[in-house]
């Protein structure tokens, strides 16, 4: 990646036009200042999410337009170095993690955060906010009871990993689709794995003879008609990834909510040893282009993290 020389006071990943990973550059920019309700952190780690590549490529321009130059990253962990005037319950020097903007940088402001437990590394903690919030939101939307069955399409990704563990904790049976190489991983989380592709309805019927009470599409792989067939009605199907949801009359959940309650919920599980999100690879800031490319391929076996030195 090209490094841009200027008189800035911190290094940050930026891009000046829509495009592929090659448009990402290391720039020198002023350290941001927190608003009254934000904290400023010295970033230790920044998560790479699939939405980062979609924003960079311009796929979400109509929904989330970008002003250039633009930063990269939505989740991070680090040490608090500045407090907004209305902030309480946290002090300079505390280790925190949460969500903000432009977190692939040496310093970043967070809009929402929680104290990082010692049991989580900075790299692990940075990978929690988006997958955890999404998984908690999905469970609330499908509203299943103990003993009911949830089918998860694309279960081996970070959201699926979080969703399986949360559902398992509530006594919900999860059947998850994934490539065969990931089946043992799904079993370790408490899910029943099955493969993608033709014959899914028959395989699920064998695995869940009493039926499936809800199905979730996590990856937008044109699986919605099959999920409707399996559940029997469109209203039992939810997607977080397919923009054609309205055509089928299914539920959709595209808008994130606050991360605070979801993170507090899983931190109790972390303390009990019943929740975790594995880190697949860690990259330095100057390899964020490679990190985004791996993340967008959708085959990483865990979270992709940028470590900030």
C-alpha positions in Angstrom: 0.0 0.0 0.0 1.1 3.5 -0.8 2.0 5.7 2.2 1.0 9.4 1.8 3.4 11.8 3.4 1.9 14.9 5.2 2.2 16.8 8.4 -0.6 14.8 10.2 -0.3 13.6 13.8 -1.5 10.1 13.4 -1.5 7.3 10.8 -4.9 6.2 9.5 -6.2 4.1 6.6 -8.0 6.3 4.1 -9.4 6.1 0.5 -10.1 8.9 -1.9 -12.3 7.1 -4.4 -14.4 4.0 -4.7 -12.6 1.0 -5.9 -10.8 -2.3 -5.0 -8.4 -2.8 -2.1 -5.7 -0.9 -4.1 -7.5 2.4 -3.3 -6.6 2.1 0.4 -3.7 4.2 1.6 -1.9 5.1 4.8 -2.4 8.8 5.4 -1.2 11.2 8.1 -4.1 13.1 9.6 -5.0 15.1 12.7 -6.1 13.1 15.7 -9.9 13.3 16.1 -11.5 15.0 19.0 -14.3 13.3 20.9 -17.7 15.0 21.0 -19.6 15.4 24.3 -20.8 11.8 24.3 -17.8 10.1 22.8 -14.4 8.7 24.0 -11.1 8.9 22.2 -9.0 5.8 22.3 -5.5 4.9 21.4 -6.4 2.0 19.1 -4.9 -1.4 19.8 -6.9 -3.4 17.3 -9.5 -2.7 14.7 -11.9 -5.3 13.3 -12.3 -5.9 9.6 -16.0 -6.5 8.7 -17.4 -7.4 5.3 -19.3 -4.1 5.2 -15.9 -2.3 5.1 -15.2 -3.7 1.6 -18.8 -2.9 0.4 -18.4 0.7 1.6 -15.0 1.0 -0.1 -16.3 -0.4 -3.4 -19.3 1.9 -3.4 -21.9 -0.9 -3.3 -23.8 0.9 -0.5 -23.5 4.4 -2.0 -27.3 4.9 -2.2 -27.8 3.7 1.4 -24.6 5.0 3.1 -23.0 7.7 0.9 -19.4 8.5 1.6 -17.6 11.9 1.6 -14.0 11.6 0.4 -11.4 11.2 1.8 -12.9 8.5 3.9 -11.6 6.4 6.7 -12.0 2.7 7.3 -13.3 0.6 10.2 -16.3 0.5 12.6 -15.2 -1.5 15.6 -12.1 -1.2 17.7 -10.5 -1.8 21.1 -7.9 0.3 22.9 -7.0 2.6 25.8 -9.1 5.6 26.6 -7.0 8.8 26.2 -9.8 11.5 26.0 -13.4 11.9 27.3 -16.3 13.9 26.1 -17.8 16.4 28.5 -20.9 14.2 29.1 -19.1 10.9 29.5 -19.2 9.1 32.8 -18.4 5.6 34.1 -15.0 5.4 32.3 -11.7 6.9 32.9 -8.6 7.8 31.0 -6.4 4.8 31.0 -9.3 2.2 30.9 -9.2 -0.6 28.3 -12.4 -0.5 26.3 -13.9 -1.8 23.1 -16.9 -0.7 21.0 -18.1 0.9 17.8 -17.2 4.2 16.1 -16.0 5.4 12.7 -12.6 5.3 11.0 -11.2 2.9 13.6 -8.3 1.6 11.4 -6.1 4.3 12.8 -3.8 5.0 15.6 -6.5 7.0 17.4 -10.3 6.8 17.0 -13.5 8.0 18.6 -16.0 5.5 19.9 -19.7 6.3 20.1 -20.5 3.2 22.2 -18.1 1.1 24.3 -17.8 -1.2 27.3 -14.9 -2.0 29.6 -12.7 -4.8 28.2 -12.4 -7.7 30.5 -8.9 -9.1 31.2 -10.0 -12.5 29.8 -10.2 -11.0 26.3 -7.2 -9.8 24.3 -7.5 -6.5 22.5 -7.6 -8.4 19.2 -10.4 -10.7 20.4 -12.4 -7.8 21.8 -12.2 -5.7 18.6 -14.0 -8.4 16.7 -17.1 -8.5 19.0 -19.3 -5.5 18.4 -20.9 -6.0 15.0 -21.3 -9.8 15.1 -22.6 -9.8 18.6 -25.1 -7.0 18.0 -26.3 -8.6 14.8 -26.7 -12.0 16.4 -28.7 -10.7 19.4 -30.9 -8.7 17.0 -31.6 -11.8 14.9 -32.6 -13.8 18.0 -35.0 -11.0 19.1 -36.5 -10.9 15.6 -37.1 -14.6 15.2 -38.4 -14.9 18.8 -38.1 -18.6 19.3 -38.7 -20.6 22.4 -36.7 -23.2 24.2 -36.8 -26.4 22.3 -37.7 -24.9 18.9 -35.4 -25.2 15.9 -33.6 -22.5 14.0 -32.0 -23.1 10.6 -29.0 -20.8 9.9 -27.8 -20.4 6.3 -24.1 -19.5 6.3 -23.5 -20.5 9.9 -19.7 -20.6 10.0 -19.1 -16.9 9.7 -18.7 -14.5 12.6 -22.4 -13.7 12.9 -23.3 -17.3 12.7 -20.7 -18.2 15.3 -22.2 -15.7 17.7 -25.8 -16.7 16.8 -25.3 -20.4 17.5 -23.8 -19.8 20.9 -26.5 -17.3 21.9 -29.3 -19.6 20.7 -27.7 -22.6 22.3 -27.7 -20.8 25.6 -31.4 -20.2 25.3 -32.1 -23.9 24.6 -32.8 -23.4 20.9 -31.7 -26.1 18.5 -29.6 -24.8 15.6 -29.1 -26.5 12.2 -26.3 -24.6 10.3 -25.3 -24.8 6.7 -21.5 -24.6 5.9 -18.9 -26.3 3.9 -17.9 -29.8 5.2 -14.5 -28.5 6.4 -16.4 -26.3 8.9 -18.8 -29.0 10.2 -16.7 -30.0 13.2 -16.4 -26.3 14.2 -20.2 -26.0 14.1 -20.6 -29.1 16.2 -18.1 -27.6 18.8 -20.5 -24.6 19.1 -23.5 -26.9 19.7 -25.1 -26.8 16.2 -26.0 -29.6 13.9 -24.2 -29.0 10.6 -25.3 -29.7 7.1 -24.1 -28.8 3.6 -25.2 -26.2 1.2 -26.8 -27.0 -2.2 -29.5 -29.1 -3.7 -31.4 -31.4 -1.4 -31.3 -29.0 1.6 -35.0 -29.5 2.3 -34.6 -33.2 2.5 -31.5 -33.0 4.7 -33.2 -30.6 7.1 -36.3 -32.7 7.3 -34.2 -35.6 8.4 -32.3 -33.5 11.0 -35.5 -31.8 12.3 -38.5 -34.2 11.8 -40.7 -31.9 13.9 -40.0 -29.0 11.5 -38.1 -25.7 11.6 -39.7 -22.8 13.4 -37.5 -20.1 11.8 -34.7 -19.8 9.2 -32.1 -17.1 8.9 -30.1 -16.1 5.7 -26.8 -14.6 6.8 -25.0 -14.4 3.4 -27.5 -13.5 0.7 -26.9 -16.6 -1.4 -30.3 -16.7 -3.1 -31.5 -19.3 -0.7 -34.7 -17.5 0.3 -37.1 -19.7 -1.8 -35.6 -22.8 -0.3 -35.9 -21.4 3.3 -39.6 -20.5 2.7 -40.2 -24.1 1.5 -38.5 -25.5 4.6 -40.4 -23.3 7.1 -43.7 -23.3 5.2 -44.3 -19.6 5.3 -42.3 -16.4 4.4 -42.9 -14.8 7.8 -40.7 -17.5 9.4 -37.7 -16.5 7.3 -35.4 -13.5 8.0 -32.4 -12.1 6.1 -29.7 -9.7 7.0 -28.0 -9.9 3.6 -30.5 -10.2 0.7 -31.9 -6.9 -0.7 -34.7 -8.7 -2.5 -36.4 -9.6 0.8 -39.5 -7.6 0.0 -40.1 -9.6 -3.1 -40.7 -12.7 -1.0 -42.5 -11.1 1.9 -39.9 -12.3 4.4 -38.6 -10.5 7.4 -35.4 -8.4 7.0 -33.1 -6.9 9.5 -30.6 -4.5 8.0 -30.3 -1.7 10.6 -28.0 -2.1 13.5 -29.1 -1.1 17.0 -27.1 -0.2 20.1 -24.2 -2.6 20.9 -24.3 -2.0 24.7 -26.9 -4.5 25.9 -25.7 -7.2 23.4 -22.1 -6.8 24.6 -23.0 -6.9 28.2 -25.0 -10.0 27.6 -22.1 -11.9 26.0 -19.6 -10.7 28.5 -21.4 -12.6 31.1 -21.1 -15.7 28.9 -17.4 -14.9 28.3 -16.8 -14.9 32.1 -18.6 -18.3 32.3 -16.6 -19.7 29.4 -19.6 -20.2 27.2 -18.9 -17.7 24.5 -16.1 -16.8 22.2 -15.3 -15.4 18.7 -12.1 -16.9 17.3 -9.5 -14.6 15.6 -8.4 -16.1 12.3 -5.7 -13.7 11.2 -4.0 -10.5 12.4 -2.5 -8.0 10.0 -0.6 -4.7 10.5 -2.2 -1.5 9.3 -0.2 -1.4 6.1 -1.8 -4.7 5.0 -5.4 -3.7 5.5 -6.0 -4.1 1.8 -5.1 -7.8 2.1 -7.2 -8.1 5.2 -10.3 -6.7 3.5 -9.8 -9.0 0.6 -9.7 -12.1 2.8 -12.7 -10.9 4.8 -14.8 -10.2 1.7 -14.1 -13.7 0.4 -16.2 -15.0 3.2 -14.0 -18.0 4.0 -12.0 -16.8 6.9 -12.1 -19.2 9.9 -12.7 -16.4 12.4 -12.3 -12.7 12.8 -9.9 -10.7 10.7 -8.1 -8.0 12.8 -5.9 -5.1 12.2 -3.3 -4.7 15.0 -2.3 -1.1 15.6 1.3 -0.7 16.9 
